[in-house]
Amino acid sequence: MKPKVDRDRCIGAGQCEAVAPDAFEVNDDGFVEVIGDLEGGQVSDAVESCPSGALSWDDG
């Protein structure tokens, strides 16, 4: 599984980037992007810590 971002819910808080900087980045438009290393517990922690609930898991 990999994380996905719901851009309609994303508020660009950057919590995910703070928790898992190798996996997430807030872009110039203020939205989070999945950028890289998706291994480890930090990614799960980032998905769970998203204040707007914009991060979830893509089963596909």
Secondary structure by P-SEA (a helix, b strand, c coil): cbbbbcccccccccccccccccccccccccccccccccccaaaaaaaaaccccccccccc
